[in-house]
Amino acid sequence: MSNIAVSFENVTKEYQQTAMFEQGIKGFILNLHKHIQTRSSSSYQALKNVSFEVKHGEFIALIGRNGAGKSTALGLIAGVLHPTLGRVAVNGRIAPLLELGAGFHSDLTGRENILVNGVLLGLTRKEVRAKADEIIEFSGLGRFIDQPMRTYSSGMYMRLGFSVAVSIEPDILLVDEVLAVGDESFQKQCMNKMKEFKARGTTIIFVTHSLKSADDLCDRAILLHHGEVACIGEKQAVYEYYRTQID
């Protein structure tokens, strides 16, 4: 088995800014030649020729300003995005904590959503049922677990989303600013769970704006700036570069 959990090889991710039909379909067709000519100038590169490797068991902080390409990188690792150029290789089961509760259905109860989401994350129905009590206990939702999720607060959504996602015992955990939301108790619960995963040897890639949060846990850091790798390596050196050259 390779020691590399995640590999980016010269990865570029480009988004096309499609022309708006401000003149209607007829106007768009009549001006098709102009739209084709300007198409190349209306694209946006979220990542530009990015290369890095993450070893199994590493806790990596992915840092940078808003719009640096951090969430795009996580989306590529999770497989919800695909590179325009280059290659992304992932070796292991992934738990993406990118948008907690995004797959929940508001008309289903919390308990029913546990089953649906667990299956979507790759577990069998039998596996989800075996873990259900543990998920419910960790979420702290108690009697609300059998209420429709349309009655839940945003904090309750996040608690259940986090509880389901971490229950799959991933090889690779992707965390996108999950600690920046929710109450203090929820943040502490998230942090303790990540410490538990780290002790277990789980690979963790943690997107954050808080260098303090990253410093407590991470082994190395990757700094993205305008879609490119500005600095990568020992965390203190990367933090110092961020503070003095970017921040």
Order of alpha helices (4+ residues) and beta strands (2+ residues): beta-alpha-alpha-beta-beta-alpha-beta-beta-alpha-alpha-alpha-beta-alpha-beta-alpha-beta-beta-alpha
